[in-house]
Amino acid sequence: MPLPTTRLAASLAITLLPAVLQASGQGQAMNLAPAGEAAFAVLAAGPGPQAGPGAGEAAAPALAPPAAVPAGMSLHQRLGFHTAVKLAAIAADNEDRLRRCKADGKALDVGVFYPNEYALALQANLEAPRFNYFRDRGALYHGFAPREFFEPVPDPRSASGYGAMDFRLRPGKSPAAAIRSFGARLALMDCGSSACLACYDALLGVLGDAKFHILFGSQAPVPLRVNFLQKGNPILPLVRLVPDQEPMAVGQIASFDGIPDYPLKHLNGEAGRFNVIISETGDPGRERYVGLGLPSRGVDHRGLVQVFLDEYNARPVGWEIFTEQLAEAIQATYPPIYLQVVAGMADHTLDLAGFHQRGGIRLFQRHEFRAERVQALIDATPEQGLELLAAWWKENPGLR
């Protein structure tokens, strides 16, 4: 999940507090579908060739490459197709590793995972040294990216001192190699940063390594940064906010919010919002979505609702995945009465009808590539591309 996560949403907690108390009883009144389906079948074939290990890391299979883009697509369609297939590959690898790790702990050596699920998997496998390594560094809170290529971004507003799921390219490192390192190395991310990763992979595919290096390398005015469309992310001028009235399209990032009760039960949860990528379109309500934490074959709207419900009904992740100091810092961002309510919600569950009564899920917003700007970068020389990016940044386009 991207910001705001329940881990960092102290302001959200305070805003919701009156409704929280009422709910807990403590207040006074308490069309690309055929091509996409064929492409996703490729993902079941398993991992691709061996990727070279980093220092002190075992060699590991890389993710399967994205399926070939069907002929006749526009650039807009190609970018969307590649983005959806890449994220489906990440989700499939995640699903496979979580299944295999129960019998083979080496499945946890590499791959993309949510911090919470990774912590629980390490605990279940009794891998105390590795668990302690990530816990002691706060990485089970703010995430972790392949350390050869990325460094966490300091953020004094964060309880751990680093931005949530925010990773910056190290000086002198290849941005293309950095993007390809995900999957072949270990990463702890959320759904938003993994969707951003898939977008970068699609962009790399159309620009090529050499131009991608000049536009997004550490020497660039705004170097490569993987987060969910947060400040400092150089992909921002290439992405737009899709107006509500426009139809859904393959490759769009769709952000869905769940019920307001979620942060009451899961203070450290990661499923208050899912950022997914639309993998198939059709009749309204029959679209399909892929994303980290979703079944690898994707889900329709009903399936997405079920994922949100299952996440709500799961047991909350405890404070033991953080150091005592970090746990205290996180708790200090919430009013004590809120923490008391949260403590009493651990065993609360809902059926489907109750989930819908509490609000169900809603589409919050959508984003997609500005294909005309990507095309301009394709047609430009690298030097001209830098000038274009600088001009777009000056326009301060945001995500209109």
Secondary structure, DSSP 4 states (H G I P E B T S, - for coil): --SSPTTT-HHHHHHHHHHHHHHHT-STT---HHHHHHHHHGGGG---SEEPP-TT---EEPPPPPPPPPTT--HHHHHHHHHHHHHHHHHHHHHHHHHHTTT-GGGGSSEEE-HHHHHHHHHHTT-HHHHHHHHHTTHHHH-B--TTTEEEEE-TTSTTSEEEEEEEEPTT--HHHHHHHBTTBEEE--HHHHHHHHHHHHHHHHH-HHHHHHHHSTTSSS--EESSS-TT-TTGGGEEEPPTTSPP-TT-EEEEE--TTHHHH-TT-S-SEEEEEEEE--STT--EEE-TTS-TT-B-HHHHHHHHHHHHHSPPP-GGGS-HHHHHHHHTTS-HHHHHHHHTTTT----HHHHHHTT--EEEEEEEE-HHHHHHHHHS-HHHHHHHHHHHHHT--TT-
